[in-house]
Amino acid sequence: MLRQRYTYEGLVEGIPSDEFNRWHLERRIRSFLELDCRFHLLEVQMRNYRRRPGDLDHLRQLSPRRDYAHLPPIETTVDFESERIGCDPDARSRLTLGWYQEDFGLPALSIRDQIRAVDWDDLAEDFYGSETHRSQSLLRRGLEMNVGLAQTLD
């Protein structure tokens, strides 16, 4: 299932900073892990403009010490599920991927390339019917992988 929403949906006022964006990414990752969902966030491209390069320059002049940073405007998550693993018709695997993009709709070619490059065997969870097989160490590993990615945005 494809789900999309505005990245800063619910932000009442203000302009996001690096610190706010790191908090936003970590909160998003934790929300999936709390749902007991295997989640992987694709590479995030931070930028120093809202819609066009230079569109925040006037704010930088007013507050030169503030770091204005934006994520792309649309947050997308997709649930992928395999039909079956090997010869067992009840064995399946699944993974939820997240990324940020410029517009609603299908992802850009660069994001599609990242999706194709995902190591499904390493990241997806296996399950049988409705029963999920996962350990707490895998949950911690998923959080460390994704939060580590969020921390590289410095």
Long-range contacts (C-beta under 8 A, 24 or more apart in sequence): 1-78, 1-79, 2-76, 2-77, 2-78, 3-76, 3-77, 3-78, 4-74, 4-75, 4-76, 4-77, 4-104, 5-74, 5-75, 6-73, 6-74, 6-75, 7-71, 7-72, 7-73, 7-74, 7-75, 7-100, 8-71, 8-73, 15-50, 15-56, 15-59, 15-68, 16-68, 16-69, 16-70, 16-71, 17-66, 17-67, 17-68, 17-69, 18-46, 18-67, 18-69, 18-153, 18-154, 21-46, 21-69, 21-70, 21-71, 21-153, 22-150, 22-151, 22-153, 24-71, 25-71, 25-146, 25-149, 25-150, 25-153, 26-147, 26-150, 28-75, 28-98, 29-98, 29-143, 29-146, 29-147, 29-150, 30-143, 32-77, 32-96, 32-98, 33-139, 33-142, 33-143, 36-132, 36-134, 36-139, 37-96, 38-94, 38-95, 38-96, 38-123, 38-124, 38-125, 38-134, 38-138, 38-142, 39-77, 39-95, 39-96, 39-97, 39-98, 39-142, 39-146, 40-95, 40-96, 40-97, 40-98, 40-118, 40-123, 40-142, 40-145, 40-146, 41-97, 41-98, 41-99, 41-146, 41-149, 41-150, 42-97, 42-98, 42-99, 42-111, 42-114, 42-115, 42-118, 43-99, 43-114, 43-149, 44-71, 44-99, 44-100, 44-149, 44-150, 44-153, 45-72, 45-100, 46-70, 46-71, 46-153, 47-71, 47-72, 71-100, 72-100, 72-101, 72-102, 73-100, 73-102, 73-103, 74-100, 74-101, 74-102, 74-103, 74-104, 75-100, 76-100, 76-101, 76-107, 80-124, 82-120, 82-124, 85-126, 88-128, 90-128, 90-129, 91-126, 91-127, 91-128, 92-126, 92-127, 92-128, 93-120, 93-124, 93-125, 93-126, 93-127, 94-124, 94-125, 94-127, 95-120, 95-123, 95-124, 95-125
